[in-house]
Amino acid sequence: GSKKKTPPCAGLTLAKTVLLQPQHSWARFYRRRNVYQVGSDDLMQAALGPIDGVTLPVVGANYRQGDPLYEIHSRGRRVIVRSPVGGTVIDSNGALAEHPQRINHGPYDQGWVAEIWPNARGGGQEDLLRKTDARSFMHLEVERLMAAAMPSLVPQETMADGGLLAEDIYLQLDDESWERIAVSFFGSTTE
């Protein structure tokens, strides 16, 4: 499959081939193998910053769509990532144990986290955002993230010349802002 990405929004991209879950995990279906590859989107990795650890899901375990699937960690912060589809984990990306920053560098390809064999009804993919809907959602979420991180800045100022990139957003987040974002964007708990 093609790894084409949509034009960036404030420096962040969305792969055209993925289905987006509104709490910023993604799924890509491989029809021949009847399996979903899943991971974290560009906005999640940008908000967290350089990833220094990944807690992979248990191979062989069943997850419902929306269940906590894995965790990613950065500088003492973490996101509990929710499964975009329901099914059984048949593989995980062991390379992330030694190279967790693959999620930063290639969230939609080398940074995939797990492969899920969907349950009978397609794993719930009808609930995911695709193509134009996913792109529109991502643009709104990038603006919402930048507003949450830097409430004093007006989005038009930051976006017009592309002067401020969302990929540096994690540098702007104090702990209180981070906790709000983890819950409101990623459905993650912060305890």
Residue pairs with C-beta under 8 A, 6 or more apart in sequence:
1 17
1 28
1 30
2 16
2 17
3 15
3 17
3 108
3 109
4 15
4 16
4 17
5 13
5 14
5 15
5 16
5 108
6 13
6 14
6 15
6 16
6 135
6 138
7 13
9 138
9 139
9 142
9 166
10 142
10 143
10 146
10 158
10 159
10 162
10 164
10 165
10 166
11 46
11 162
11 165
11 166
11 167
12 42
12 43
12 46
12 138
12 142
12 166
12 167
13 42
13 108
14 20
14 41
14 42
14 108
14 134
14 135
14 138
15 26
15 28
15 108
15 109
16 131
17 28
17 108
18 26
18 27
18 28
18 41
18 108
18 134
19 26
19 27
19 28
19 29
19 84
19 125
19 128
19 129
19 130
19 134
20 26
20 41
20 84
20 128
20 129
20 130
20 134
20 137
20 138
21 27
21 82
21 84
21 127
21 128
21 129
22 129
22 137
23 81
23 82
23 185
23 186
23 187
23 188
24 40
24 41
24 43
24 44
24 81
24 141
24 185
24 186
25 38
25 39
25 40
25 41
25 44
25 69
25 81
25 82
25 83
25 84
26 38
26 39
26 40
26 41
26 84
26 107
26 108
27 36
27 37
27 38
27 84
27 85
27 116
27 123
27 125
27 128
28 36
28 37
28 38
28 108
29 35
29 36
29 125
30 36
30 37
34 117
34 118
35 90
35 115
35 116
35 117
35 118
36 84
36 85
36 87
36 115
36 116
36 118
36 123
36 125
37 112
37 114
37 115
38 69
38 83
38 84
38 85
38 112
38 113
38 114
38 115
38 116
39 103
39 107
39 108
39 111
39 112
39 113
39 114
40 72
40 79
40 81
40 103
40 107
40 111
40 113
41 107
41 108
41 138
42 107
42 108
43 138
43 141
43 142
43 145
43 166
43 185
44 72
44 79
44 81
44 107
44 185
44 186
45 51
45 72
45 103
45 104
45 107
45 111
46 145
46 166
46 167
46 168
46 169
46 170
47 145
47 169
47 170
47 173
47 178
47 181
47 185
47 186
48 72
48 74
48 77
48 79
48 170
49 74
49 75
49 77
49 170
49 171
50 74
50 75
50 101
50 104
51 72
51 73
51 74
51 100
51 101
51 103
51 104
52 73
52 74
52 75
52 100
52 101
53 71
53 72
53 73
53 74
53 100
54 70
54 71
54 72
54 73
54 96
54 97
54 100
54 103
54 113
55 70
55 71
55 72
55 73
56 70
56 92
56 93
56 94
56 96
56 97
56 113
56 114
57 63
57 69
57 70
57 89
57 92
57 113
57 114
58 89
59 89
59 90
59 91
59 92
60 88
60 89
60 90
61 88
61 89
62 86
62 87
62 88
62 89
62 119
63 69
63 83
63 86
63 87
63 88
63 89
63 116
64 83
64 86
65 83
65 84
65 85
65 86
65 123
65 124
65 127
66 82
66 83
66 187
67 82
67 83
67 86
68 80
68 81
68 82
68 83
69 81
69 82
69 83
69 89
69 113
69 114
70 81
70 92
70 113
70 114
71 78
71 79
71 80
71 81
72 78
72 79
72 81
72 100
72 103
73 100
74 170
77 178
77 182
78 182
78 188
79 182
79 186
79 188
80 186
80 187
80 188
80 189
81 113
81 186
81 188
82 186
82 187
83 116
84 128
85 116
85 118
85 122
85 123
85 124
85 125
85 128
86 116
86 118
86 119
86 123
86 124
87 116
87 117
87 118
87 119
87 123
88 116
88 117
88 119
89 114
89 115
89 116
90 115
90 116
90 117
91 114
91 115
92 113
92 114
92 115
93 102
93 111
93 112
93 113
93 114
95 102
95 110
96 102
96 103
96 111
96 113
102 110
102 111
103 111
103 113
104 111
105 111
116 123
118 125
129 137
141 185
142 166
143 155
143 159
144 185
145 166
145 169
145 181
145 185
146 153
146 155
146 158
146 164
146 166
146 169
147 153
147 155
148 177
148 180
148 181
148 184
149 169
149 172
149 173
149 177
149 181
150 158
150 172
153 164
158 164
173 181
178 190
179 190
182 188
182 189
182 190
183 189
183 190
